[in-house]
Amino acid sequence: MRYFVKHSWPEWDSKLNILSMAVSGIIGGEYWTPYVTGGAVVQAADGECCMPAGCIPFAAIYHDAMEYSICPKPLLRIGLGEVPGCTVNLRSYPLRRKDLHRLPVSARFDAVFGGKAADFASCEEAIERAGVRGRRVAVAIPGNPEAAEEVSNRLREEGNDVTLVEDPQLPMLSVLYRSCPTVVHLGHCRRGYLHSLAMYHASAEGRTLVERVPGLDRFEPAGVEELIQFLRG
């Protein structure tokens, strides 16, 4: 079974845009889009500094501690996790109030396999460790249809009823992560938006989180109030 999700507004296209919108909404300026000009909040994630030509960065958000030599050094530098040289470091991607709203347990899916997976090979061990067999599962891997197809095929081989979500956008992923009893997060596990969302909801009774990167410490995700307090303080 397949169902399709139409492209949504640009602010939903990545975890980057949501946080950029939050910061610019608090301190002013434009949030990140590929076409922004003038004063803007820029992003650095997965080894790339997202800085459109023509923008003037006055704040930068660092989603990890990778090297960003070409990224400008504005006065305000916000890090997620322990990122050297930042003005402030938050424990994780700061979740908003609506992210903390617990949804009823899904009547459609027993588990979701989601997150930005690099390739199928990086997912195999997590799939085995999840031990999901003969269940109703959703596969929602954004930006990598090949990996999503391979993950779906493997799960079908194990007797699961698989629904492949093509081109999953964050609203759909958020609902799945907040409602499925088991979340298998196949992303980088660097305390980004989906990782933090999964960690929060896995703390509820009857919920399970399986991370692609095993052996990680459990953490309490940061809340947007912490970001607001810093920016307005």
C-alpha positions, 0 to 999 in steps of 0.5 A, a space after each residue: 500500500 502507498 499513499 502520497 503527500 503533496 508538497 507543502 509550504 517551504 517552511 515545512 521542507 526541512 527541520 532547518 526552516 522551522 527553527 529559523 522561523 522561530 528565531 527570526 520571529 523572536 528577534 526579527 529578520 527573515 527566516 531561511 529560504 533559498 531566496 532570502 535577501 537582507 538580514 537573515 537567520 542562516 543555518 549550518 547542518 550536515 557539513 553545509 552552511 545554508 547561506 543564500 547569496 545576497 543575505 546578511 547573516 546576523 544569527 546562525 544556528 549550528 545543528 551539529 559540531 561539524 566544521 563550517 569554515 565558510 560560514 560567517 561568524 555573526 554575533 549570535 551563534 546558537 548551537 544544538 548540543 555541545 558546539 564550540 564557539 557558540 553564544 548559547 548551546 541548547 541540549 537539543 533542538 528546542 521543541 515547541 508546545 504543539 510538539 509536546 502534545 501527546 497524540 492517542 496511540 495510532 489505530 493504523 500503525 504499530 511502528 514507524 521507521 523514519 528520519 533522514 537515512 543515508 542509505 539502506 546499509 546504515 539502517 539494517 542493524 537498526 531494523 534487526 534490533 527493532 524486532 518488528 515482525 508481522 506488524 503494521 508499519 509505516 516507512 517515512 524516510 525523506 529525501 531518499 526514495 531508494 533507501 525508503 524502498 529498500 527498507 520497505 522491502 526488507 520489512 515486507 520480507 519479515 512479514 510486516 504490513 508496510 505502508 511507504 509514505 512517499 515524499 514525507 513532509 514534517 507534518 506527517 512525520 510529526 504525527 507518526 512520531 507522536 502516535 506510533 507505539 514504536 519509533 525507529 529513528 533512522 536519522 543521524 541521532 544528533 538531537 535534531 528535530 525528529 530525534 528530539 521529538 522521538 525522545 520526548 514521546 518515547 518517555 511516555 508509558 507504552 512507547 518505545 524508541 529504537 535509534 539507528 546509532 545504538 548506545 546513545 544516552 537518553 536526554 531531556 529535549 530542550 523546549 522553545 521556552 529556553 530559546 525564548 528566554 535566552 533571546 529575550 534575556 
